[in-house]
Amino acid sequence: ALNNYLASHTFLVGDCVTLANIITTCNLVLAFQHLTPKSFTSEYPHVERYFWTMIN
């Protein structure tokens, strides 16, 4: 569901970074950096783009 939503949205709420984005990114950090192989994250390209947008 998140991947589908992010296909047409840059952020979770509105057009800028919000607390919802920060909390979601914090929850994704561990998974993206340590737990989830690239083969898994490549199945969710919009979540991956969102993650790297938020990190950078």
N, C-alpha and C positions, 0 to 999 in steps of 0.2 A: 504494500500500500504506500509506504514512504517513497519508494523508488518511482512509482507512478505519479505521485503528487509533485515530486521534485522535477519531473520531466517538463513541467510548465511553470515552475516557480524557482527562483533563486534562493529564497529564504522561506522559513516555515510560516512566518506571519509578516505581512507587509512587504516593504521594499528595502528593508535595512535589517541590520543585526538586532535581535531582541534577546531577552532572557531565555526564551524558548530555544533559540538557536544555540546559545552558549551551553545550556544544559544538555541538549541533544549531542552537540559536538563533544562535550566532556564524556558522555557515555560511549561515543564511538571511538575515542582516542585509543583506549586499551585494545579494542578489537582490531582496529586498523593497523596498529603498530606491532602487536605481539601475537594475537590469537588467530587472526583470519588470513588464510593464504590468498595470494593475488588471484588465484583461479576462482575463488568464491566472490571476492569483491568485484571482479570484472563482470559478474552476472547482474550487478546493480550499479550501472554506470552513473546514474543520476545521484545516487547516494554518495558514490565515490567523488564525483565532481563537487557536490555540496560540502563534503568533508574537507577537501583540499581548498575550496574557496574560503571556508571558515578558518582553517589553520593558517592560511597565508593572508 
